[in-house]
Amino acid sequence: ACRSSADTAQAPAARKSETSPLIGDYRLGSSPVIDGDTVRVEGLENSVRLFALDTEETFHSKADRQEAKQDFAAYLRDKRGNRPRPVKAATPMGEEAKDWAERFFEGVERVQLESDTAHKTQDRYGRTLAHLFAHKDGKRVHYNLEAIRNGMSPYFVKYGYSKRFHDAFSRAEAEARAKKRGIWDPHKKAYVDYPEREAWWTERADCIARFERRAQHRSDYIVLTDPDADETLNANLGREVTVLGSVQRLDPKKTLVRVWLGKRERNDFPLIFFDRDVYHRSRLQRHRGELVTVRGTIERYTAGKYETLQIVIKSTAQVQLCSLPQPSHNQTK
């Protein structure tokens, strides 16, 4: 079944100045397709991660390829193991998505990249996050939209709804489902847990949308993955703020526990628990990878050459876990 709220959710409106934020016009790189949702262009140091897409993985291991060929259902169960959430795994459908991308770019020399909003230009790993447009057969074609329409990817909302193309992406996924294209074809060797994935992603997207609505016109609400998060955190030093981030790492020490919220790779934001009982009652130790909102005062901590901004957690009331569906191990398609 389709996700219950993604098709009806009201994505926050982009500001007028962000309705068509051009990143640039680029020549495709040599062998531009990394996989179905990642490409290379000349002039950008890192690869381009295509917004709202999450194609399945391609094989980099002969052992995985052979195991998937012999017993695909057992292969997926083995990859999932006892993990509470769906995982990424290489699949024949991942290979098909890459092949589809290579066909899409045949004869294409230049592409235009646009951001979803001016505040979402890079992902956590420094890759450009973009909508890609190419001229094909005299038309300007939106790659991200066509990939969803052709069943190469679901509408991927784990990191938030698209501000510009939410309705179009939702309709494209509905069309691909109805026509049983790509990942929605029950005969394809693809992930079997998309209902669970999309329920999880939608809960996260709804949490982000609620936070962004509250954050409008407020400088004390900070999305830690925004490019200007460091600047905003510094501007609020000594003030109480609310931050939104995902739990990346847990770092128990003898006298305290650090919980790192995702900001940028190798530059995450620490929450400090001096009271272990408060830490355990926060339930953060069971929510690695999940979104939380945290209220507290920004403090600066310095030890020798090390310096960081942080929030000290004294009460569980400061921590709010995003509402999440119960994990399921339903492995039927």
C-alpha positions in Angstrom: 0.0 0.0 0.0 1.1 3.6 -0.5 2.4 5.4 2.5 -0.5 6.9 4.4 0.6 10.5 4.9 3.2 11.3 2.2 0.7 11.8 -0.5 -1.4 14.2 1.6 1.2 15.9 3.7 1.6 19.6 3.3 5.3 20.2 2.5 6.4 23.6 3.9 6.4 26.2 1.2 9.7 27.4 -0.1 10.4 31.1 0.1 9.8 33.0 -3.0 13.5 33.6 -3.7 14.0 29.8 -3.5 11.5 28.7 -6.2 14.2 27.9 -8.8 17.6 28.0 -7.1 20.1 27.2 -9.9 23.3 25.6 -8.6 24.9 25.6 -12.1 25.2 24.3 -15.6 27.7 21.4 -15.8 29.3 19.1 -18.3 28.9 15.5 -17.4 32.0 13.8 -16.1 33.7 10.8 -17.7 31.6 7.7 -16.8 29.2 10.0 -15.0 26.9 7.4 -13.5 28.0 6.0 -10.1 24.6 4.4 -9.5 20.9 5.3 -10.0 20.9 8.2 -7.5 24.5 9.5 -7.7 26.4 11.1 -10.7 29.6 13.0 -11.4 29.9 16.3 -13.2 32.9 18.3 -14.1 33.6 21.3 -11.9 32.4 19.8 -8.6 34.9 18.0 -6.3 32.4 15.6 -4.8 29.7 13.6 -6.5 26.1 14.8 -6.9 23.4 13.0 -4.8 20.1 13.3 -6.5 17.4 14.7 -4.3 14.4 12.5 -3.3 15.9 9.4 -4.8 17.2 6.2 -3.0 17.8 3.5 -5.6 18.9 0.1 -4.5 22.7 -0.6 -4.3 24.9 -2.1 -7.0 27.1 -5.2 -6.4 30.7 -4.6 -5.3 31.2 -8.1 -4.0 31.2 -11.4 -6.0 30.1 -13.2 -2.9 27.0 -11.0 -2.5 26.2 -11.3 -6.2 26.4 -15.1 -6.0 24.4 -15.4 -2.8 21.6 -13.1 -4.2 21.5 -15.3 -7.3 21.2 -18.5 -5.4 18.5 -17.5 -2.9 17.5 -13.9 -3.0 15.0 -14.1 -0.1 17.7 -15.7 2.2 20.2 -13.1 1.0 17.9 -10.2 2.0 17.2 -11.9 5.4 20.9 -12.3 6.0 21.6 -8.7 5.2 18.9 -7.5 7.5 19.9 -9.8 10.4 18.3 -8.6 13.6 18.5 -4.9 12.8 15.3 -3.1 13.8 15.2 -1.0 10.6 15.6 -1.8 6.9 19.1 -1.7 5.6 20.8 -1.0 2.3 21.9 -4.0 0.2 23.1 -4.6 -3.3 20.4 -6.1 -5.5 19.7 -6.9 -9.2 17.3 -4.0 -9.1 20.1 -1.7 -8.0 22.0 -2.8 -11.1 18.9 -2.2 -13.2 18.6 1.4 -11.8 22.3 2.1 -12.8 21.7 0.7 -16.3 18.6 2.9 -16.6 20.6 5.9 -15.6 23.3 5.2 -18.1 20.7 4.9 -20.9 19.1 8.2 -19.7 22.4 10.1 -20.1 23.3 8.6 -23.5 23.9 11.6 -25.8 23.6 14.1 -22.9 26.7 16.4 -22.6 25.5 19.1 -20.1 23.0 19.1 -17.2 21.5 21.8 -15.0 21.6 21.2 -11.2 19.1 22.9 -8.9 18.7 22.7 -5.2 15.4 22.0 -3.5 15.8 25.1 -1.4 18.7 27.5 -0.9 19.2 25.8 2.6 19.6 22.3 1.2 22.5 22.3 -1.2 24.7 19.6 0.4 24.2 16.4 2.3 26.0 15.3 5.5 29.0 14.0 3.5 29.6 17.2 1.5 28.0 15.9 -1.7 25.9 18.4 -3.8 22.2 17.6 -3.2 20.3 18.4 -6.4 17.5 18.1 -8.9 19.0 17.3 -12.3 17.6 18.5 -15.6 18.8 17.4 -19.0 17.8 18.3 -22.5 16.6 15.2 -24.4 14.7 15.1 -27.7 14.1 18.8 -27.5 12.7 18.7 -24.0 14.0 19.6 -20.6 13.6 16.5 -18.6 13.8 16.2 -14.8 15.9 13.1 -14.0 14.7 12.7 -10.4 11.0 12.7 -11.5 11.6 10.3 -14.3 13.5 7.9 -12.1 10.5 7.7 -9.7 8.0 7.5 -12.6 9.9 4.5 -14.0 10.1 2.7 -10.7 13.8 3.1 -10.2 13.3 4.6 -6.8 10.4 5.4 -4.4 9.9 9.1 -3.5 12.6 9.2 -0.8 11.5 11.5 2.1 13.7 10.2 4.9 15.4 13.6 5.1 12.3 15.7 4.4 9.6 16.3 1.8 10.5 18.2 -1.4 9.5 21.8 -1.1 9.3 22.2 -4.9 8.1 18.9 -6.3 6.3 17.1 -3.5 3.0 16.6 -5.5 4.8 15.7 -8.7 6.9 13.1 -7.0 3.9 11.6 -5.1 2.0 11.3 -8.4 5.0 9.8 -10.1 5.3 7.1 -7.5 1.6 6.3 -7.6 1.9 5.9 -11.4 4.9 3.6 -11.1 3.1 1.5 -8.4 -0.1 1.3 -10.5 1.9 0.2 -13.6 4.1 -2.1 -11.5 7.3 -0.6 -12.9 10.7 -1.3 -11.5 10.8 -1.8 -7.8 7.0 -2.2 -7.8 7.1 -5.2 -10.1 6.6 -8.3 -7.9 8.7 -10.3 -10.2 11.8 -8.1 -9.8 14.6 -9.0 -7.4 14.2 -5.9 -5.3 13.7 -4.9 -1.6 10.6 -6.6 -0.2 10.2 -4.1 2.7 9.2 -0.9 1.0 6.0 -0.5 3.1 8.2 -0.6 6.2 10.8 1.8 4.7 8.2 4.3 3.6 6.4 4.3 6.9 9.7 5.0 8.6 10.7 7.7 6.2 7.3 9.4 6.3 7.4 9.6 10.1 10.8 11.3 9.9 9.6 13.6 7.1 6.5 14.6 9.2 8.8 15.3 12.2 11.0 17.5 10.0 8.0 19.4 8.6 6.6 20.0 12.0 9.9 21.4 13.2 10.3 23.6 10.1 6.8 25.1 10.6 7.7 26.0 14.2 11.0 27.3 13.1 9.7 29.9 10.6 10.9 33.4 11.4 12.7 32.1 14.6 16.5 32.1 15.1 16.4 29.7 18.1 15.2 26.7 16.1 18.1 25.1 14.3 18.2 22.1 11.9 21.7 20.8 12.5 22.2 19.6 8.9 21.5 23.1 7.4 24.7 24.7 5.9 24.4 27.7 8.2 23.9 25.6 11.4 27.4 26.4 12.8 26.9 30.1 12.3 23.4 30.0 13.9 24.7 28.0 16.9 27.5 30.5 17.5 25.1 33.4 17.2 23.0 31.8 20.0 25.9 31.1 22.4 24.5 31.4 25.9 20.9 31.3 24.7 18.3 28.6 24.9 17.6 27.0 21.5 15.8 23.9 20.0 17.8 21.8 17.7 16.8 19.0 15.3 19.2 16.2 14.5 19.7 12.4 14.3 21.5 10.3 16.9 24.8 9.3 15.4 27.1 8.1 18.2 26.9 7.3 21.9 30.1 7.9 23.8 30.0 6.9 27.5 32.8 8.1 29.6 33.6 7.6 33.3 32.0 10.9 34.4 29.6 11.7 31.6 28.0 10.4 28.4 28.2 12.3 25.1 25.5 11.8 22.5 26.5 13.1 19.1 23.8 14.5 16.8 24.5 14.5 13.1 25.6 17.8 11.6 28.4 17.3 9.2 30.7 14.3 8.9 33.4 14.6 11.5 31.7 17.7 12.8 28.7 16.5 14.9 27.1 18.2 17.8 27.4 16.9 21.3 24.8 16.5 24.0 26.3 16.1 27.5 24.8 13.9 30.2 26.5 14.2 33.6 23.6 12.2 35.1 23.5 8.7 33.8 20.0 8.1 35.1 18.7 11.0 32.9 20.7 9.5 30.0 19.0 6.1 30.4 15.6 7.6 30.8 16.0 9.7 27.7 16.0 6.5 25.7 18.5 7.9 23.2 20.6 4.7 23.5 17.8 2.9 21.6 17.4 5.5 18.9 20.7 5.5 17.0 20.0 6.9 13.5 16.7 8.4 14.6 15.6 12.0 14.8 15.3 13.9 18.1 14.6 17.5 19.0 16.5 18.9 22.0 16.0 22.1 24.0 18.8 23.6 25.9 21.4 26.4 26.3 24.3 26.6 23.9 27.6 26.4 25.9 31.2 26.5 24.7 33.5 23.8 26.0 37.3 24.2 25.7 40.0 21.7 26.7 43.5 22.6 25.4 43.2 23.0 21.7 39.9 21.3 21.6 36.8 23.5 21.5 33.2 22.7 20.7 29.7 24.0 21.3 27.4 21.7 23.3 24.1 21.4 25.2 24.1 19.9 28.7 21.0 17.7 29.3 19.8 17.9 32.9 16.2 16.7 32.4 14.5 14.2 30.0 12.0 17.0 29.3 14.7 18.6 27.2 14.7 15.6 24.8 11.8 14.7 22.5 12.0 11.6 20.3 10.2 11.9 16.9 7.2 9.6 16.7 8.1 6.4 14.9 6.3 3.3 13.7 7.1 0.1 15.5 9.9 -1.8 13.7 8.6 -4.8 11.8 10.3 -7.8 10.3 7.5 -8.4 7.7 9.5 -9.6 4.7 6.6 -10.1 2.2 6.3 -8.0 -0.9 
